[in-house]
Amino acid sequence: MYSRYNIRKSFTLLLWLLTASQLSFAKSADLHELVESTKLQHYSDITFFLRLPQHPAKTDEHTRTIGRKGQSVRGVLALCTHRTEPQDVKINVTDDGRFKWFVKFADEHNLALVIWTNFKGYRTDISGDEMDEDRYKQYDKDFEDRAGEWRTGFRRLCRKYDLPEKNVLMYGISGWAQMAHRLALRMPEFFFDVHVHVNGSYDQIKDDGNQILWLVTTGTQEYGYPAGVRFYRDALDAGYHMIFRAHETLGHSYSADKRVTGIAFWEYCMKFLPDATDPGWGTVLDFE
């Protein structure tokens, strides 16, 4: 026979389990998946994950809605990853994942969080200015083909969930940064700013990349530091808006200081980021 205490305790436990399962379902319901099938040999499909903000801004007559949920987003925060398996990538956009501070930033600023599997197609062991002309030309073409599949998938994702395609904020570290800055250089029309950290190697500067705000962080002990300095100098010559910051004792690793720097950079950018929920916002900005 169960006592009233045991019955009450069991009932309380049942309510807790039901509530926990509902919360778990609610969190998983905010993650959406889209797969872009590859048509190129030796490559895998690109899997995108979308996390909608948990605390979207209040809606009004200018609100931009996402799908059928009636939620609104100001913009998109994109995280590049070096992981190739979808499940490994997915956990990075959960509340308690590896980059939970990005999740928090996205929620606070009403940004959709987008991440995708590493689609590869680029070199990490050599910088673009270290290749001869013919070798770089072939490399550039190969990456353009692969990046074109990313572009198709990203546009599909944005149109399916009614996300703004332009003025994306992007971040990448190490192998992630390799992809992030290469995408930004070739497809600046998608991005508002990009923060890359400890790249290791760098691509050649492209003329249109000066449309973006850049933050490049590294360390003087990082093996790609000399290439980073060259990248920064070439960027300035091409009229880029770029901050380059190298920590005196940092190698190929992360630091809390760089996280603070990155968040401060994004907070600054948010002052100028066109608001997709407000059609009255202009898209032509002057940072001079």
Buried (B, 14 or more C-beta within 10 A) or exposed (E): EEEEEEEEEEEEEEEEEEEEEEEEEEBEEBBBEBBBEBEEEEBBEBBBBBBBBBEBBEEEEEBBBBEEEEBBBBBBBBBBBBBBEBEBBBBBBBEEBEBEEBBEBBBEBBBBBBBBBBBBBBBBEBBBBBBEEEEBEEBBEBBBEBBBBBBBBBBBBBEBBBBBBBBBBBBBBBBBBBBBBBBBBBBBEBBBBBBBBBBBBBBBBBEEBBBBBBBBBBBBBBEBBEBBBBBBEBBBEBEBBBBBBBBEEBEBBEBEEBBEBBBEBBEBBBEEBBBBBEEEEEEEEEEE
